[in-house]
């Protein structure tokens, strides 16, 4: 029985809170905190058990410290924005509490994935006997665990890793993002990057794409090469990888709208002056786009996220594909959210559970693939994200 403080009351924070509330034998007390208290109260009203709610500015370390000291959790779950990771880690160090997040730190003034800022906290967490678990979402998160599972169970060496993320859902809106619009658009519009033969190779944004035939009735979709943060840790912890890439699907409608918004400067992250005030164009755009949390009842279809892996086993070449299929409508029935938030929120809850029950322990800062994948893989099947493995001839895939 443990107390957990969840910071962030967006779509993912809502799923995390719902899933934690379903397991009182692990999460005996829950506090949900956000800059906007009313969002926390709205989520709390959906639950079948009482939780505490609080207002906190996750950019304000003294406020965070005061809340942590008042509630005294066993774990702080950072489901806020990536900009706030370091502030929350600082507060955890000051108060002596373990830490978990779903996405790596990103500075406000530059769209850049980089774990170095958080890896630099390793010695401070280790010296205090604390654990920080980074990237306990789906990608990053489950994809890291899928890779570790493949290495433990199916490969002697992993040589080629392709992480493939498909959202085949349809929300009926002209243009909307399925998670925080500011983070989503920053991610999509930055230069692509993949790892090959010990070097990082950069590409123009979304310039490389091909068709991939997704399983279980989803069918062929265009997948676009992007850079994603889990590649940085995976090639570090599996140094035998010769090439690592990340791919994501986008509809033509999404890309056409995004292209127009870029061309007129609405995706910019540098301050501009408007009507005597300084604003960030992308933050203004976020304020007029649909709230991802509102898309739950509208979205139909499925997601498919997985890892396509090639390598060696017992001296022979081997191909392997592991994936999860998640249905948007089924997620909404369970936790009043669409599948993109669900696939991030469930792994966050599982990572927290494994930290709290002692299955995953360590002192310092850890990425998901550094820990034993077996308990996590078992929990995925139990808590809504079952996985499928395919071994055989994957040459037709062409990746």
Secondary structure as UniProt FT lines:
FT   STRAND          2..7
FT   HELIX           11..21
FT   TURN            24..26
FT   STRAND          27..34
FT   HELIX           37..44
FT   TURN            45..46
FT   STRAND          52..55
FT   TURN            58..59
FT   HELIX           61..71
FT   STRAND          75..78
FT   HELIX           82..84
FT   HELIX           85..95
FT   STRAND          98..101
FT   TURN            108..109
FT   HELIX           116..119
FT   TURN            120..121
FT   HELIX           122..127
FT   TURN            128..129
FT   STRAND          131..134
FT   TURN            138..140
FT   HELIX           142..153
FT   STRAND          157..167
FT   HELIX           181..189
FT   STRAND          192..196
FT   TURN            197..198
FT   STRAND          199..203
FT   TURN            205..206
FT   STRAND          209..214
FT   TURN            215..218
FT   STRAND          219..226
FT   HELIX           230..237
FT   TURN            239..240
FT   STRAND          243..249
FT   HELIX           252..263
FT   TURN            264..267
FT   STRAND          271..274
FT   TURN            275..276
FT   STRAND          277..280
FT   HELIX           281..288
FT   HELIX           292..298
FT   STRAND          302..313
FT   TURN            314..315
FT   STRAND          316..327
FT   HELIX           328..335
FT   HELIX           339..356
FT   TURN            357..358
FT   STRAND          364..367
FT   HELIX           368..370
FT   HELIX           373..382
FT   TURN            383..384
FT   STRAND          387..391
FT   HELIX           395..397
//
